[in-house]
Amino acid sequence: MPCPALAHPGRRLRIVLIGRPEALARGAPRLPGAAARRSAGNRGENKAVQGVPPRSGIATPGPQGYGCARRTPGPGGSGAAGEAAIATKGSGPPLADLFQEIDEDLRRDRLNELWKRYGNYVVAGAVLAVLGTAGVVGWREYRERQNLAQADAFIKAMEQTESGNADAAKSAFGRLAKDAGAGYATLARLQQAALLAKGGDNAGAVKLYEEIAADGRMEQALRDVAVILLAQHTVDSADPAQLSQRLQPLAADKSPWRHSAMELQALLAKRAGDTARAKEIYTKLADDLSAPQGLRARATEMLAILGG
């Protein structure tokens, strides 16, 4: 016969255990926290149930264990007294709730133990992450302020150059070349050399161009510019073969300075007496549609002079 209590799934069953509570307590495992208090409450209820007379019905093991109480008839037959052992609305928690509380207590104890062991490291890591982020942001802001200040100083020095105040411009470019970052320092040195050449100090300008071209810390594009300017100021005095060889990498097809380098090589070939080589280079420049218009016009004029 199916258990009459299971016919009402909405009800909660309380299993009445027969035996001495002390003996049951000795065999039961220790329960943490709230689960132990729940278990103590249930033991108190078991003591109260022991006073129920046997004829009123007790929970005895049936074919399915203690899942349902077996009714024993009392003096009144198998009526309501026979169902007294089945409690449909007990005050104690269901077994599933008891296990859930045990699991929550164990999980809480485990988390507390982990925090005691590794909590300091977690806090230290968080502090380091915040400090590192603040340091990076602060450094970027500092560099941005520095770049803006250097740009402003360079613009003011260029304005002094255009206004004809060469001495003040030289002094300003000298400070930038010494204190500014690599980019503005190189530009300032190039402007210094240009002012020296304009003032008649060609040797001083060539020396600065040589220093810039040989400085491996500078960007390659700026170093190439220094080589072009150096060749322009020494095209009439330097050894033609050596200077032309030095310009050869800049005369390659993919070089942004190829047109200027080729024009200088043509001048050096003419100076060395190699007219055929000079005419060959001028012809390439005159026919190159990507070359600047002014440079193509100069190449055409030189071909006419050389009889090309």
Beta strands, then each sheet from edge to edge (+ up, - down):
end
